[in-house]
């Protein structure tokens, strides 16, 4: 090959690489919309953008404001002069090198496709029926039959509402939910499993960090920003997602009314518009609004909100209401009748939650209120072994990688459940107990290749014996 042929081949490769880069850039421009580097508005709101060097964009409004500011400062300049149609003084209006270092501008917003607006976002026939949703939940969650049934129907009705068209004047209201249950009863796990079944974006957030706008902490709109991030910054996808706000009982009204309640009643009032449905401006890729992140508008009308909390001491309020029904006489109820009832939360009413500290306007936007049962010893044994992702199956898979079989005696499972019940933190205690007893086993097994099976016994759990070790062959 001559030198001329070599240079021709090299130039051909360079041309192909440039063409591929141009194609990729055009495809990115078609899929994502530009954001003004000054006002942070996307092009569908601010209009067409003016491209600057360094792949930066500025909207015409911000550019005109820059011209007006320069005119007031004694430097006459017009749009024609800026675009090269006239003489432009040697003035640097914007320090482009400073703007190029802004990392948040790497967050991009997907364009809304015009042709998809005419088509329904959800196909009602593709949504699983309530009995199918509950059957899928049964594979992962033990017990809680009433809660699973309520959630399945509410979610099915919500997405029927999203798919329906209010042409006949009948508009279905949102079916937001309030879950009340003791810690470790499976509230968060149930919502996470539900989102996996429906294949919709899910944002799980905590109400403890939320404060009124202007105070240290997360703004109320940050819950929508997390959902947008879960939907890969696709606004259309996010507007049909699920937001689960955990620890909702932490924003109850404080008893002390002498100081401003910035993380209690104020947060409840600020969330009213989100729960009912409103267009909110949220930052892309950040939890708070600032001058260095693009903003996008999200409509919360079709977002399903599920709030959950343990509501400690709510049992006392329920007990007080139930004891008021007692009377004097032979048929009167005893004052300590409900003291030992474990599932007192199942008797909860809206008035009890309102007395706890939740304002009526907030509860009115959560029409579906239900509670979860406390886990019994039998239910804890089922949690250990029955679900698809059961804790015992996880340990069996870990030991199977070392070619060792792991078995649990039934009495050992009940001994573990009894220890977990004493800790009073629900199913969360099971993993901690198993980690304690499996530590030595998982440390010693890789040392000896002759071990073929390990059986966990009741005596080992109770501390009166050890596990049974079976050698290969």
C-alpha positions as CSV (number, residue, x, y, z in Angstrom):
1,X,0.0,0.0,0.0
2,X,1.4,3.4,-1.0
3,X,1.4,6.5,1.3
4,X,-1.4,8.0,-0.8
5,X,-3.6,4.9,-0.4
6,X,-2.9,5.0,3.3
7,X,-4.0,8.6,3.7
8,X,-7.1,8.0,1.6
9,X,-8.1,5.1,3.9
10,X,-7.4,7.2,7.0
11,X,-9.4,10.1,5.7
12,X,-12.3,7.7,4.9
13,X,-12.3,6.4,8.4
14,X,-12.3,9.9,9.8
15,X,-15.2,10.9,7.6
16,X,-17.2,7.8,8.8
17,X,-16.5,8.6,12.4
18,X,-17.5,12.3,11.9
19,X,-20.7,11.1,10.1
20,X,-21.5,8.7,13.0
21,X,-20.9,11.4,15.6
22,X,-23.2,13.8,13.7
23,X,-25.9,11.1,13.4
24,X,-25.7,10.4,17.2
25,X,-25.9,14.1,17.9
26,X,-28.9,14.5,15.7
27,X,-30.6,11.5,17.3
28,X,-29.9,13.0,20.8
29,X,-31.4,16.3,19.7
30,X,-34.5,14.6,18.4
31,X,-35.0,12.6,21.6
32,X,-34.0,15.2,24.3
33,X,-35.0,18.8,24.5
34,X,-32.6,21.6,25.2
35,X,-32.5,23.5,28.4
36,X,-31.6,27.2,28.8
37,X,-28.4,27.5,30.8
38,X,-29.6,30.7,32.5
39,X,-33.3,30.3,33.4
40,X,-33.3,26.4,33.3
41,X,-36.5,26.2,31.3
42,X,-36.8,23.5,28.6
43,X,-37.4,24.5,25.0
44,X,-41.1,23.5,24.9
45,X,-41.7,26.2,27.5
46,X,-39.1,28.8,26.7
47,X,-39.3,28.4,22.9
48,X,-36.5,28.0,20.4
49,X,-32.9,28.1,21.7
50,X,-29.8,30.0,20.5
51,X,-26.8,27.7,20.4
52,X,-23.5,29.0,21.9
53,X,-20.1,27.4,21.8
54,X,-19.4,24.5,24.1
55,X,-22.8,22.9,23.4
56,X,-24.7,25.5,25.5
57,X,-28.1,26.9,24.8
58,X,-29.8,30.2,25.8
59,X,-33.4,31.1,25.2
60,X,-34.3,34.3,23.4
61,X,-35.9,35.9,26.5
62,X,-32.6,35.6,28.5
63,X,-30.6,36.8,25.5
64,X,-32.9,39.9,25.2
65,X,-32.6,40.6,28.9
66,X,-28.8,40.6,28.5
67,X,-29.1,43.1,25.6
68,X,-31.4,45.3,27.7
69,X,-29.0,45.2,30.6
70,X,-26.1,46.2,28.3
71,X,-28.1,49.0,26.8
72,X,-28.8,50.4,30.2
73,X,-25.1,50.2,31.1
74,X,-24.1,52.4,28.1
75,X,-23.3,49.7,25.5
76,X,-25.9,49.8,22.7
77,X,-26.3,46.4,21.2
78,X,-29.1,44.7,19.2
79,X,-30.1,41.1,18.4
80,X,-28.8,41.6,14.8
81,X,-25.4,42.7,16.0
82,X,-25.2,39.7,18.4
83,X,-26.1,37.2,15.6
84,X,-23.4,38.6,13.3
85,X,-25.5,40.8,11.1
86,X,-23.9,44.0,12.2
87,X,-20.8,45.3,14.0
88,X,-20.5,44.0,17.5
89,X,-18.4,45.8,20.1
90,X,-15.6,43.8,21.7
91,X,-17.6,42.9,24.9
92,X,-17.9,39.6,26.7
93,X,-21.5,39.4,28.0
94,X,-21.4,35.8,29.3
95,X,-18.4,33.9,30.6
96,X,-19.0,30.6,28.6
97,X,-16.1,28.8,30.3
98,X,-17.9,29.2,33.6
99,X,-21.1,27.8,32.3
100,X,-19.4,24.8,30.7
101,X,-18.4,23.5,34.1
102,X,-21.9,23.2,35.3
103,X,-22.4,19.4,35.9
104,X,-26.2,19.6,36.4
105,X,-26.7,20.5,32.7
106,X,-25.8,16.9,31.9
107,X,-29.3,16.0,33.1
108,X,-31.5,15.9,30.1
109,X,-35.3,15.9,29.7
110,X,-36.9,13.6,27.2
111,X,-39.2,15.3,24.6
112,X,-42.8,14.5,24.6
113,X,-43.8,12.8,21.4
114,X,-46.7,14.6,19.8
115,X,-48.1,11.5,18.1
116,X,-48.4,9.7,21.5
117,X,-50.7,12.3,23.0
118,X,-53.6,11.1,20.9
119,X,-53.2,7.5,22.1
120,X,-54.1,6.4,25.6
121,X,-51.0,6.0,27.8
122,X,-52.4,2.8,29.4
123,X,-54.3,-0.1,27.9
124,X,-57.1,-1.1,30.3
125,X,-56.8,-4.7,29.0
126,X,-53.1,-4.9,29.8
127,X,-53.8,-4.1,33.5
128,X,-54.1,-7.3,35.6
129,X,-57.4,-7.9,37.3
130,X,-57.6,-7.5,41.2
131,X,-57.5,-11.3,41.8
132,X,-54.4,-11.6,39.6
133,X,-52.7,-8.7,41.4
134,X,-53.5,-10.4,44.8
135,X,-52.3,-13.8,43.5
136,X,-48.9,-12.2,42.6
137,X,-48.7,-10.5,46.0
138,X,-49.4,-13.9,47.7
139,X,-46.2,-15.3,46.2
140,X,-44.1,-12.7,48.1
141,X,-46.2,-11.6,51.1
142,X,-47.5,-13.8,53.9
143,X,-50.9,-13.1,55.5
144,X,-52.4,-9.6,55.3
145,X,-55.3,-10.9,53.2
146,X,-57.5,-7.9,53.8
147,X,-54.7,-5.4,53.0
148,X,-53.8,-7.2,49.8
149,X,-57.4,-7.3,48.7
150,X,-57.9,-3.6,49.4
151,X,-54.7,-2.6,47.6
152,X,-55.4,-4.8,44.6
153,X,-58.9,-3.2,44.0
154,X,-57.7,0.3,44.7
155,X,-54.7,0.1,42.2
156,X,-56.9,-1.6,39.6
157,X,-59.6,1.2,39.9
158,X,-56.9,3.9,39.8
159,X,-55.4,2.7,36.5
160,X,-59.0,2.3,35.1
161,X,-59.5,5.9,36.0
162,X,-56.3,6.9,34.2
163,X,-57.3,5.0,31.1
164,X,-60.9,6.3,31.1
165,X,-62.0,9.4,29.1
166,X,-64.3,11.9,30.9
167,X,-66.4,12.4,27.8
168,X,-69.7,11.7,29.5
169,X,-69.0,14.2,32.3
170,X,-68.3,11.5,34.9
171,X,-64.8,12.0,36.3
172,X,-63.5,9.3,38.7
173,X,-61.7,10.5,41.7
174,X,-58.3,9.4,42.8
175,X,-58.0,6.4,45.1
176,X,-55.0,7.4,47.3
177,X,-54.3,5.1,50.2
178,X,-53.3,5.3,53.8
179,X,-51.7,2.2,55.2
180,X,-51.5,1.8,59.0
181,X,-49.5,-1.1,60.5
182,X,-47.0,-2.0,63.1
183,X,-43.3,-1.9,62.2
184,X,-42.0,-4.9,60.3
185,X,-45.5,-5.9,59.1
186,X,-44.6,-5.5,55.4
187,X,-45.9,-2.0,54.3
188,X,-42.9,-1.0,52.2
189,X,-42.3,-4.5,50.8
190,X,-45.9,-4.7,49.7
191,X,-45.7,-1.4,47.7
192,X,-42.4,-2.4,46.2
193,X,-43.8,-5.8,45.1
194,X,-46.9,-4.0,43.7
195,X,-44.8,-1.7,41.5
196,X,-42.8,-4.7,40.2
197,X,-46.0,-6.5,39.2
198,X,-47.5,-3.5,37.4
199,X,-44.1,-2.4,35.9
200,X,-44.6,1.3,36.7
201,X,-42.1,3.8,38.1
202,X,-42.0,3.8,42.0
203,X,-40.5,6.4,44.3
204,X,-40.2,5.5,48.0
205,X,-39.5,8.5,50.2
206,X,-39.6,9.4,53.8
207,X,-41.8,12.0,55.4
208,X,-39.4,12.7,58.3
209,X,-37.1,14.9,56.1
210,X,-40.0,17.0,54.6
211,X,-40.4,20.6,55.9
212,X,-42.3,23.7,54.8
213,X,-40.8,25.7,51.9
214,X,-38.0,28.0,53.0
215,X,-36.8,25.8,55.9
216,X,-33.8,23.4,56.1
217,X,-34.9,20.0,54.8
218,X,-36.5,18.6,51.6
219,X,-39.3,20.6,49.9
220,X,-42.6,18.8,49.4
221,X,-42.1,18.7,45.6
222,X,-38.9,16.6,46.2
223,X,-41.2,13.4,46.3
224,X,-42.2,14.1,42.7
225,X,-38.6,14.7,41.8
226,X,-37.6,11.3,43.0
227,X,-40.4,9.7,40.9
228,X,-39.1,11.6,37.9
229,X,-35.6,10.2,38.5
230,X,-37.1,6.6,38.8
231,X,-38.8,7.2,35.4
232,X,-35.4,8.2,33.7
233,X,-36.6,11.8,33.6
234,X,-39.5,10.8,31.3
235,X,-42.3,13.1,32.3
236,X,-45.1,11.0,30.6
237,X,-43.9,7.8,32.4
238,X,-43.6,9.6,35.7
239,X,-47.1,11.0,35.5
240,X,-48.4,7.4,35.7
241,X,-46.2,6.1,38.5
242,X,-46.6,5.4,42.2
243,X,-45.3,7.5,45.1
244,X,-45.0,5.8,48.5
245,X,-44.5,8.2,51.4
246,X,-43.3,6.2,54.5
247,X,-43.4,7.4,58.1
248,X,-46.4,9.6,57.3
249,X,-47.2,9.6,61.1
250,X,-44.1,11.8,61.7
251,X,-45.8,14.8,60.1
252,X,-48.7,14.8,62.5
253,X,-49.6,18.0,64.3
254,X,-47.4,18.7,67.3
255,X,-48.9,19.0,70.7
256,X,-47.1,22.2,71.5
257,X,-48.8,25.0,69.7
258,X,-46.5,27.8,70.9
259,X,-44.0,27.5,68.1
260,X,-44.3,27.2,64.3
261,X,-44.9,23.6,63.2
262,X,-42.7,23.6,60.0
263,X,-42.4,19.8,59.8
264,X,-45.9,18.8,60.9
265,X,-49.2,20.5,60.0
266,X,-47.5,22.8,57.5
267,X,-46.2,19.8,55.5
268,X,-49.7,18.3,55.5
269,X,-51.2,21.5,54.1
270,X,-48.4,21.7,51.5
271,X,-49.1,18.1,50.3
272,X,-52.8,18.8,49.6
273,X,-52.3,20.0,46.1
274,X,-50.0,17.0,45.3
275,X,-52.5,14.4,46.5
276,X,-55.4,15.9,44.7
277,X,-53.6,16.7,41.4
278,X,-51.7,19.8,40.3
279,X,-48.9,20.9,38.0
280,X,-45.8,21.3,40.0
281,X,-42.4,22.5,38.9
282,X,-39.7,20.1,40.0
283,X,-35.9,20.0,39.5
284,X,-34.4,17.3,37.3
285,X,-31.8,15.2,39.0
286,X,-31.9,17.1,42.4
287,X,-34.0,17.1,45.5
288,X,-34.2,20.9,45.9
289,X,-34.6,23.9,43.5
290,X,-31.5,25.9,42.8
291,X,-29.9,27.9,40.0
292,X,-27.9,25.1,38.5
293,X,-30.5,22.4,37.6
294,X,-33.1,22.4,34.9
295,X,-36.8,22.5,35.9
296,X,-39.7,20.5,34.4
297,X,-43.5,20.6,35.0
298,X,-45.1,17.4,36.2
299,X,-48.9,16.9,36.6
300,X,-49.7,14.8,39.7
301,X,-53.3,14.1,38.6
302,X,-52.6,10.5,37.6
303,X,-49.9,9.7,40.2
304,X,-51.1,7.2,42.8
305,X,-50.0,8.3,46.3
306,X,-49.7,5.6,49.0
307,X,-49.0,6.8,52.5
308,X,-47.8,4.5,55.3
309,X,-46.9,4.7,58.9
310,X,-46.7,2.7,62.2
311,X,-48.6,5.4,64.2
312,X,-47.3,4.6,67.6
313,X,-49.7,5.2,70.5
314,X,-52.6,5.2,68.1
315,X,-53.8,2.1,70.0
316,X,-54.4,4.2,73.1
317,X,-56.7,6.5,71.1
318,X,-58.6,3.6,69.7
319,X,-58.9,2.0,73.1
320,X,-60.2,5.3,74.6
321,X,-62.9,5.4,71.9
322,X,-63.9,1.8,72.4
323,X,-64.0,2.1,76.2
324,X,-66.5,5.1,76.0
325,X,-69.0,2.5,74.8
326,X,-68.8,0.7,78.1
327,X,-71.5,1.4,80.6
328,X,-72.3,0.7,84.3
329,X,-74.1,-2.6,85.0
330,X,-73.8,-6.3,84.6
331,X,-73.3,-6.1,80.8
332,X,-70.6,-3.4,81.0
333,X,-67.3,-3.9,79.2
334,X,-64.2,-4.1,81.4
335,X,-61.7,-1.2,81.1
336,X,-58.8,-3.7,80.4
337,X,-60.8,-5.6,77.7
338,X,-58.6,-4.3,74.9
339,X,-55.2,-4.2,76.7
340,X,-54.0,-7.5,75.4
341,X,-55.5,-7.3,71.9
342,X,-52.6,-7.3,69.5
343,X,-54.5,-6.3,66.3
344,X,-56.2,-3.2,67.8
345,X,-55.2,-1.2,64.7
346,X,-57.7,-3.1,62.6
347,X,-60.5,-1.3,64.4
348,X,-59.1,2.1,63.4
349,X,-61.4,4.8,62.1
350,X,-60.7,8.1,60.3
351,X,-61.6,10.0,63.5
352,X,-58.9,8.2,65.4
353,X,-56.3,9.2,62.9
354,X,-57.6,12.8,63.0
355,X,-57.3,12.8,66.7
356,X,-53.7,11.5,66.4
357,X,-52.8,14.7,64.6
358,X,-53.6,14.4,60.9
359,X,-55.7,17.3,59.6
360,X,-59.2,16.6,58.0
361,X,-58.2,18.1,54.6
362,X,-55.3,15.6,54.4
363,X,-57.3,12.6,55.4
364,X,-60.0,13.6,52.9
365,X,-57.6,13.2,50.0
366,X,-56.7,9.6,51.3
367,X,-60.1,8.0,50.9
368,X,-58.9,4.4,51.4
369,X,-57.7,3.7,54.9
370,X,-56.7,0.2,55.9
371,X,-54.5,-1.5,58.5
372,X,-52.1,-4.4,58.5
373,X,-52.1,-7.2,61.1
374,X,-49.2,-7.8,63.5
375,X,-47.3,-10.9,62.6
376,X,-47.9,-13.9,64.8
377,X,-45.4,-16.7,65.4
378,X,-47.0,-18.9,62.7
379,X,-46.9,-16.0,60.2
380,X,-43.2,-15.4,61.0
381,X,-42.5,-19.1,60.3
382,X,-44.2,-18.7,56.9
383,X,-42.2,-15.6,56.3
384,X,-39.0,-17.6,56.9
385,X,-39.8,-20.3,54.4
386,X,-42.8,-19.8,52.0
387,X,-42.3,-16.6,49.9
388,X,-40.3,-16.7,46.7
389,X,-37.6,-14.5,48.2
390,X,-37.7,-16.1,51.7
391,X,-34.8,-15.5,54.0
392,X,-34.0,-19.3,54.3
393,X,-33.9,-19.7,50.6
394,X,-31.4,-16.8,50.4
395,X,-29.1,-18.7,52.8
396,X,-29.6,-22.0,51.0
397,X,-28.5,-20.3,47.8
398,X,-25.4,-18.9,49.5
399,X,-24.3,-22.3,50.8
400,X,-25.2,-24.0,47.5
401,X,-22.4,-21.9,45.9
402,X,-20.1,-23.8,48.2
403,X,-21.9,-27.1,47.2
404,X,-23.4,-27.5,50.7
405,X,-27.0,-28.2,51.3
406,X,-28.7,-26.3,54.2
407,X,-31.8,-27.6,56.0
408,X,-33.9,-26.3,58.9
409,X,-35.9,-28.4,61.3
410,X,-39.5,-27.3,61.8
411,X,-38.9,-26.9,65.6
412,X,-35.9,-24.6,64.8
413,X,-38.1,-22.4,62.6
414,X,-40.6,-21.9,65.5
415,X,-37.7,-21.2,67.9
416,X,-36.4,-18.5,65.6
417,X,-40.0,-17.0,65.3
418,X,-40.4,-17.0,69.0
419,X,-37.1,-15.0,69.4
420,X,-38.2,-12.6,66.7
421,X,-41.6,-12.1,68.4
422,X,-39.9,-11.1,71.6
423,X,-38.0,-8.3,69.9
424,X,-41.3,-6.6,68.8
425,X,-40.0,-5.3,65.5
426,X,-41.9,-7.6,63.2
427,X,-40.2,-9.5,60.3
428,X,-37.1,-7.3,60.5
429,X,-35.9,-9.3,63.5
430,X,-35.7,-12.6,61.5
431,X,-32.7,-11.6,59.5
432,X,-30.8,-10.3,62.5
433,X,-31.4,-13.6,64.4
434,X,-30.4,-15.8,61.4
435,X,-27.2,-13.7,60.9
436,X,-26.2,-14.4,64.5
437,X,-26.6,-18.2,64.2
438,X,-25.3,-18.5,60.6
439,X,-22.1,-16.5,61.2
440,X,-20.0,-19.4,62.5
441,X,-21.4,-21.9,60.0
442,X,-20.6,-19.7,57.0
443,X,-17.2,-19.0,58.4
444,X,-16.2,-22.7,59.0
445,X,-17.8,-24.4,55.9
446,X,-15.4,-23.1,53.2
447,X,-12.5,-24.6,55.3
448,X,-13.6,-28.2,54.9
449,X,-14.6,-29.6,51.5
450,X,-15.9,-32.8,53.1
451,X,-19.1,-31.1,54.5
452,X,-22.1,-32.0,52.4
453,X,-25.1,-30.8,54.5
454,X,-25.8,-28.7,57.5
455,X,-29.0,-29.0,59.5
456,X,-30.1,-26.2,61.9
457,X,-31.8,-27.7,65.0
458,X,-33.9,-26.3,67.8
459,X,-31.2,-27.1,70.3
460,X,-28.7,-24.9,68.3
461,X,-31.2,-22.0,68.3
462,X,-31.9,-22.3,72.0
463,X,-28.2,-22.6,72.8
464,X,-28.3,-26.1,74.2
465,X,-26.6,-27.9,71.3
466,X,-25.1,-27.4,67.8
467,X,-26.0,-27.9,64.2
468,X,-25.9,-31.3,62.6
469,X,-23.0,-31.7,60.1
470,X,-23.3,-34.4,57.4
471,X,-20.2,-35.4,55.4
472,X,-20.2,-36.2,51.8
473,X,-20.7,-39.9,50.8
